[in-house]
């Protein structure tokens, strides 16, 4: 287990950080509306 943390807790924290990162990127894309095409 990484850093002595239970695997379930580690996965929850990893999923939460991943979700936060994706949500942040989505907000930035909706706010700035970059022309990617």
mmCIF file of the N, C-alpha and C atoms, coordinates in Angstrom:
data_MODEL
# 
_entry.id   MODEL 
# 
loop_
_atom_site.group_PDB 
_atom_site.id 
_atom_site.type_symbol 
_atom_site.label_atom_id 
_atom_site.label_alt_id 
_atom_site.label_comp_id 
_atom_site.label_asym_id 
_atom_site.label_entity_id 
_atom_site.label_seq_id 
_atom_site.pdbx_PDB_ins_code 
_atom_site.Cartn_x 
_atom_site.Cartn_y 
_atom_site.Cartn_z 
_atom_site.occupancy 
_atom_site.B_iso_or_equiv 
_atom_site.pdbx_formal_charge 
_atom_site.auth_seq_id 
_atom_site.auth_comp_id 
_atom_site.auth_asym_id 
_atom_site.auth_atom_id 
_atom_site.pdbx_PDB_model_num 
ATOM 1   N N  . UNK A 1 1  ? 0.848   -1.199 0.000   1.00 0.00 ? 1  UNK A N  1 
ATOM 2   C CA . UNK A 1 1  ? 0.000   0.000  0.000   1.00 0.00 ? 1  UNK A CA 1 
ATOM 3   C C  . UNK A 1 1  ? 0.883   1.250  0.000   1.00 0.00 ? 1  UNK A C  1 
ATOM 4   N N  . UNK A 1 2  ? 0.551   2.220  -0.835  1.00 0.00 ? 2  UNK A N  1 
ATOM 5   C CA . UNK A 1 2  ? 1.382   3.426  -0.927  1.00 0.00 ? 2  UNK A CA 1 
ATOM 6   C C  . UNK A 1 2  ? 1.315   4.270  0.342   1.00 0.00 ? 2  UNK A C  1 
ATOM 7   N N  . UNK A 1 3  ? 2.466   4.619  0.882   1.00 0.00 ? 3  UNK A N  1 
ATOM 8   C CA . UNK A 1 3  ? 2.585   5.511  2.046   1.00 0.00 ? 3  UNK A CA 1 
ATOM 9   C C  . UNK A 1 3  ? 1.795   4.996  3.247   1.00 0.00 ? 3  UNK A C  1 
ATOM 10  N N  . UNK A 1 4  ? 1.595   3.681  3.350   1.00 0.00 ? 4  UNK A N  1 
ATOM 11  C CA . UNK A 1 4  ? 0.902   3.117  4.498   1.00 0.00 ? 4  UNK A CA 1 
ATOM 12  C C  . UNK A 1 4  ? -0.582  3.428  4.534   1.00 0.00 ? 4  UNK A C  1 
ATOM 13  N N  . UNK A 1 5  ? -1.142  3.840  3.395   1.00 0.00 ? 5  UNK A N  1 
ATOM 14  C CA . UNK A 1 5  ? -2.571  4.171  3.332   1.00 0.00 ? 5  UNK A CA 1 
ATOM 15  C C  . UNK A 1 5  ? -3.330  2.966  2.786   1.00 0.00 ? 5  UNK A C  1 
ATOM 16  N N  . UNK A 1 6  ? -4.493  2.634  3.361   1.00 0.00 ? 6  UNK A N  1 
ATOM 17  C CA . UNK A 1 6  ? -5.298  1.523  2.830   1.00 0.00 ? 6  UNK A CA 1 
ATOM 18  C C  . UNK A 1 6  ? -5.632  1.747  1.355   1.00 0.00 ? 6  UNK A C  1 
ATOM 19  N N  . UNK A 1 7  ? -5.686  0.659  0.581   1.00 0.00 ? 7  UNK A N  1 
ATOM 20  C CA . UNK A 1 7  ? -5.896  0.784  -0.858  1.00 0.00 ? 7  UNK A CA 1 
ATOM 21  C C  . UNK A 1 7  ? -7.217  1.478  -1.180  1.00 0.00 ? 7  UNK A C  1 
ATOM 22  N N  . UNK A 1 8  ? -8.267  1.212  -0.406  1.00 0.00 ? 8  UNK A N  1 
ATOM 23  C CA . UNK A 1 8  ? -9.570  1.831  -0.672  1.00 0.00 ? 8  UNK A CA 1 
ATOM 24  C C  . UNK A 1 8  ? -9.484  3.348  -0.506  1.00 0.00 ? 8  UNK A C  1 
ATOM 25  N N  . UNK A 1 9  ? -8.819  3.790  0.556   1.00 0.00 ? 9  UNK A N  1 
ATOM 26  C CA . UNK A 1 9  ? -8.653  5.231  0.791   1.00 0.00 ? 9  UNK A CA 1 
ATOM 27  C C  . UNK A 1 9  ? -7.815  5.851  -0.319  1.00 0.00 ? 9  UNK A C  1 
ATOM 28  N N  . UNK A 1 10 ? -6.738  5.152  -0.716  1.00 0.00 ? 10 UNK A N  1 
ATOM 29  C CA . UNK A 1 10 ? -5.857  5.647  -1.773  1.00 0.00 ? 10 UNK A CA 1 
ATOM 30  C C  . UNK A 1 10 ? -6.624  5.808  -3.081  1.00 0.00 ? 10 UNK A C  1 
ATOM 31  N N  . UNK A 1 11 ? -7.463  4.814  -3.417  1.00 0.00 ? 11 UNK A N  1 
ATOM 32  C CA . UNK A 1 11 ? -8.240  4.876  -4.653  1.00 0.00 ? 11 UNK A CA 1 
ATOM 33  C C  . UNK A 1 11 ? -9.259  6.004  -4.602  1.00 0.00 ? 11 UNK A C  1 
ATOM 34  N N  . UNK A 1 12 ? -9.888  6.202  -3.440  1.00 0.00 ? 12 UNK A N  1 
ATOM 35  C CA . UNK A 1 12 ? -10.865 7.295  -3.306  1.00 0.00 ? 12 UNK A CA 1 
ATOM 36  C C  . UNK A 1 12 ? -10.192 8.647  -3.499  1.00 0.00 ? 12 UNK A C  1 
ATOM 37  N N  . UNK A 1 13 ? -9.027  8.823  -2.882  1.00 0.00 ? 13 UNK A N  1 
ATOM 38  C CA . UNK A 1 13 ? -8.299  10.088 -3.016  1.00 0.00 ? 13 UNK A CA 1 
ATOM 39  C C  . UNK A 1 13 ? -7.840  10.291 -4.452  1.00 0.00 ? 13 UNK A C  1 
ATOM 40  N N  . UNK A 1 14 ? -7.384  9.217  -5.091  1.00 0.00 ? 14 UNK A N  1 
ATOM 41  C CA . UNK A 1 14 ? -6.929  9.305  -6.479  1.00 0.00 ? 14 UNK A CA 1 
ATOM 42  C C  . UNK A 1 14 ? -8.087  9.670  -7.399  1.00 0.00 ? 14 UNK A C  1 
ATOM 43  N N  . UNK A 1 15 ? -9.242  9.030  -7.199  1.00 0.00 ? 15 UNK A N  1 
ATOM 44  C CA . UNK A 1 15 ? -10.421 9.310  -8.021  1.00 0.00 ? 15 UNK A CA 1 
ATOM 45  C C  . UNK A 1 15 ? -10.887 10.746 -7.808  1.00 0.00 ? 15 UNK A C  1 
ATOM 46  N N  . UNK A 1 16 ? -10.865 11.213 -6.563  1.00 0.00 ? 16 UNK A N  1 
ATOM 47  C CA . UNK A 1 16 ? -11.294 12.578 -6.259  1.00 0.00 ? 16 UNK A CA 1 
ATOM 48  C C  . UNK A 1 16 ? -10.369 13.594 -6.922  1.00 0.00 ? 16 UNK A C  1 
ATOM 49  N N  . UNK A 1 17 ? -9.063  13.363 -6.867  1.00 0.00 ? 17 UNK A N  1 
ATOM 50  C CA . UNK A 1 17 ? -8.121  14.303 -7.473  1.00 0.00 ? 17 UNK A CA 1 
ATOM 51  C C  . UNK A 1 17 ? -8.253  14.295 -8.994  1.00 0.00 ? 17 UNK A C  1 
ATOM 52  N N  . UNK A 1 18 ? -8.480  13.113 -9.558  1.00 0.00 ? 18 UNK A N  1 
ATOM 53  C CA . UNK A 1 18 ? -8.658  13.007 -11.003 1.00 0.00 ? 18 UNK A CA 1 
ATOM 54  C C  . UNK A 1 18 ? -9.916  13.749 -11.436 1.00 0.00 ? 18 UNK A C  1 
ATOM 55  N N  . UNK A 1 19 ? -10.996 13.568 -10.681 1.00 0.00 ? 19 UNK A N  1 
ATOM 56  C CA . UNK A 1 19 ? -12.256 14.241 -10.975 1.00 0.00 ? 19 UNK A CA 1 
ATOM 57  C C  . UNK A 1 19 ? -12.088 15.757 -10.865 1.00 0.00 ? 19 UNK A C  1 
ATOM 58  N N  . UNK A 1 20 ? -11.394 16.209 -9.831  1.00 0.00 ? 20 UNK A N  1 
ATOM 59  C CA . UNK A 1 20 ? -11.168 17.643 -9.640  1.00 0.00 ? 20 UNK A CA 1 
ATOM 60  C C  . UNK A 1 20 ? -10.345 18.217 -10.792 1.00 0.00 ? 20 UNK A C  1 
ATOM 61  N N  . UNK A 1 21 ? -9.339  17.468 -11.240 1.00 0.00 ? 21 UNK A N  1 
ATOM 62  C CA . UNK A 1 21 ? -8.509  17.928 -12.341 1.00 0.00 ? 21 UNK A CA 1 
ATOM 63  C C  . UNK A 1 21 ? -9.323  18.045 -13.626 1.00 0.00 ? 21 UNK A C  1 
ATOM 64  N N  . UNK A 1 22 ? -10.141 17.031 -13.915 1.00 0.00 ? 22 UNK A N  1 
ATOM 65  C CA . UNK A 1 22 ? -10.981 17.050 -15.115 1.00 0.00 ? 22 UNK A CA 1 
ATOM 66  C C  . UNK A 1 22 ? -12.012 18.169 -15.037 1.00 0.00 ? 22 UNK A C  1 
ATOM 67  N N  . UNK A 1 23 ? -12.613 18.356 -13.859 1.00 0.00 ? 23 UNK A N  1 
ATOM 68  C CA . UNK A 1 23 ? -13.609 19.412 -13.681 1.00 0.00 ? 23 UNK A CA 1 
ATOM 69  C C  . UNK A 1 23 ? -12.957 20.779 -13.875 1.00 0.00 ? 23 UNK A C  1 
ATOM 70  N N  . UNK A 1 24 ? -11.753 20.959 -13.342 1.00 0.00 ? 24 UNK A N  1 
ATOM 71  C CA . UNK A 1 24 ? -11.046 22.228 -13.498 1.00 0.00 ? 24 UNK A CA 1 
ATOM 72  C C  . UNK A 1 24 ? -10.742 22.512 -14.959 1.00 0.00 ? 24 UNK A C  1 
ATOM 73  N N  . UNK A 1 25 ? -10.304 21.497 -15.699 1.00 0.00 ? 25 UNK A N  1 
ATOM 74  C CA . UNK A 1 25 ? -10.015 21.667 -17.115 1.00 0.00 ? 25 UNK A CA 1 
ATOM 75  C C  . UNK A 1 25 ? -11.290 22.005 -17.880 1.00 0.00 ? 25 UNK A C  1 
ATOM 76  N N  . UNK A 1 26 ? -12.390 21.371 -17.525 1.00 0.00 ? 26 UNK A N  1 
ATOM 77  C CA . UNK A 1 26 ? -13.676 21.620 -18.173 1.00 0.00 ? 26 UNK A CA 1 
ATOM 78  C C  . UNK A 1 26 ? -14.127 23.058 -17.937 1.00 0.00 ? 26 UNK A C  1 
ATOM 79  N N  . UNK A 1 27 ? -13.981 23.534 -16.705 1.00 0.00 ? 27 UNK A N  1 
ATOM 80  C CA . UNK A 1 27 ? -14.358 24.917 -16.377 1.00 0.00 ? 27 UNK A CA 1 
ATOM 81  C C  . UNK A 1 27 ? -13.524 25.898 -17.199 1.00 0.00 ? 27 UNK A C  1 
ATOM 82  N N  . UNK A 1 28 ? -12.218 25.638 -17.274 1.00 0.00 ? 28 UNK A N  1 
ATOM 83  C CA . UNK A 1 28 ? -11.337 26.520 -18.042 1.00 0.00 ? 28 UNK A CA 1 
ATOM 84  C C  . UNK A 1 28 ? -11.740 26.524 -19.514 1.00 0.00 ? 28 UNK A C  1 
ATOM 85  N N  . UNK A 1 29 ? -12.041 25.351 -20.056 1.00 0.00 ? 29 UNK A N  1 
ATOM 86  C CA . UNK A 1 29 ? -12.431 25.269 -21.458 1.00 0.00 ? 29 UNK A CA 1 
ATOM 87  C C  . UNK A 1 29 ? -13.746 25.984 -21.717 1.00 0.00 ? 29 UNK A C  1 
ATOM 88  N N  . UNK A 1 30 ? -14.699 25.859 -20.790 1.00 0.00 ? 30 UNK A N  1 
ATOM 89  C CA . UNK A 1 30 ? -15.983 26.535 -20.964 1.00 0.00 ? 30 UNK A CA 1 
ATOM 90  C C  . UNK A 1 30 ? -15.839 28.043 -20.799 1.00 0.00 ? 30 UNK A C  1 
ATOM 91  N N  . UNK A 1 31 ? -14.912 28.466 -19.949 1.00 0.00 ? 31 UNK A N  1 
ATOM 92  C CA . UNK A 1 31 ? -14.747 29.896 -19.688 1.00 0.00 ? 31 UNK A CA 1 
ATOM 93  C C  . UNK A 1 31 ? -13.994 30.585 -20.826 1.00 0.00 ? 31 UNK A C  1 
ATOM 94  N N  . UNK A 1 32 ? -12.868 29.977 -21.244 1.00 0.00 ? 32 UNK A N  1 
ATOM 95  C CA . UNK A 1 32 ? -12.043 30.604 -22.273 1.00 0.00 ? 32 UNK A CA 1 
ATOM 96  C C  . UNK A 1 32 ? -12.466 30.228 -23.689 1.00 0.00 ? 32 UNK A C  1 
ATOM 97  N N  . UNK A 1 33 ? -13.189 29.100 -23.829 1.00 0.00 ? 33 UNK A N  1 
ATOM 98  C CA . UNK A 1 33 ? -13.629 28.599 -25.127 1.00 0.00 ? 33 UNK A CA 1 
ATOM 99  C C  . UNK A 1 33 ? -12.510 28.627 -26.178 1.00 0.00 ? 33 UNK A C  1 
ATOM 100 N N  . UNK A 1 34 ? -11.478 27.796 -26.005 1.00 0.00 ? 34 UNK A N  1 
ATOM 101 C CA . UNK A 1 34 ? -10.379 27.768 -26.984 1.00 0.00 ? 34 UNK A CA 1 
ATOM 102 C C  . UNK A 1 34 ? -10.834 27.149 -28.303 1.00 0.00 ? 34 UNK A C  1 
ATOM 103 N N  . UNK A 1 35 ? -10.330 27.670 -29.388 1.00 0.00 ? 35 UNK A N  1 
ATOM 104 C CA . UNK A 1 35 ? -10.707 27.145 -30.703 1.00 0.00 ? 35 UNK A CA 1 
ATOM 105 C C  . UNK A 1 35 ? -9.752  26.012 -31.058 1.00 0.00 ? 35 UNK A C  1 
ATOM 106 N N  . UNK A 1 36 ? -10.169 24.781 -30.770 1.00 0.00 ? 36 UNK A N  1 
ATOM 107 C CA . UNK A 1 36 ? -9.298  23.634 -30.984 1.00 0.00 ? 36 UNK A CA 1 
ATOM 108 C C  . UNK A 1 36 ? -9.468  23.016 -32.357 1.00 0.00 ? 36 UNK A C  1 
ATOM 109 N N  . UNK A 1 37 ? -10.473 23.441 -33.111 1.00 0.00 ? 37 UNK A N  1 
ATOM 110 C CA . UNK A 1 37 ? -10.739 22.825 -34.409 1.00 0.00 ? 37 UNK A CA 1 
ATOM 111 C C  . UNK A 1 37 ? -9.939  23.538 -35.489 1.00 0.00 ? 37 UNK A C  1 
# 
